């Protein structure tokens, strides 16, 4: 639950920063080409901001995963389910033969 709340708090912070960039006077943010010089008629796509923030936070969360331990856990699970996977493979082969003929 803590990670979910942290995710949404970071998302809210990013949206607030984006809103500040939109309402800031042209001289405050030192990027003169950010709105193509149109002045007050600014279109700001908040869905792009939310998507970008979400992808960035997802990458940060994925960076904290121990991938060596995850691979070991998956391998152990597959070894534990070997008999069931073998039976599912045979069932798929038999169904494929039935469908083919």
Beta strands, then each sheet from edge to edge (+ up, - down):
end
